[in-house]
Amino acid sequence: MQDIVATLRARGMRMTPQRRRVIAAVEELGHATPDALAATVARDGGAALPLSTIYRNLEALEDLGIVTHTHLNHRSPTYHLAEHADHLHLVCLGCGTVTESAIGDADAFVGNLLARHGFVADVKHMAIHGWCAACSQQSRQ
């Protein structure tokens, strides 16, 4: 948390009680939508925070590189601490399970995009949809 406070101060911002609570909720949940963060913050013993305050804090924290988001589905983005953004998100279309995979697992894909299109892909921001081992095995039976 001290690193986050230092980052905020370096940009002329303060660690407000609301920011502290949002960061604590992101830390606790790992990956969370703004609605899930609001529910977690509502249970932390402090005053309720409007969803607009959650969104404003997430936006400010993302601008500072403290949190980042991924779209695991077509609904709300899922936020997590930026220091935890070193993995791919594999989302099962069958059961909805989200599995983390090492970012290096996409090296060949990223390399192919660069070689063929000159495109530098940021795969940390995306989710890869498909079927987990259990669901794909079930469909073959």
Phi, psi and omega in degrees: 000331180296323178297320180294317178300316180297319178297316178298311181299322180298336179258012178076024181245162180250159171272092180283161176302325179294315179298316180301317181292321178294315179298317179298321180292318177298316179299315182295317186273338181081291174234126184206144173282162176303323178296317179294322177296318179299319179295320180292317178296323180296336181265001186274004177095350179269179177294151179298142176250129176298150179302327178297325178291321177300310181298316180298318179292319177298318179297314179296317180293326177289320176302328180273354180080018181273321174237162175219166180230161177223149175259099181279341179208192182271008180260217184297149175294158177249127183258148173208163179298140183300327179294346179260011186265036182252035182211164173266155176250119178254115186250120180282126178284346180274299186255350178085001180298139175250122180247142176264140178228149181301139181302328179297341178295343180260005184305315181297316179299311180299318179297320178296318178297319179294313182294318185275329188234354185069021185262125178264107185275141173252089185282351179292338185270349186251164173245143179255121182262141180181211182235134178291170182303317182295315182290322180290326177291320179300319183289339180274349182274000000 
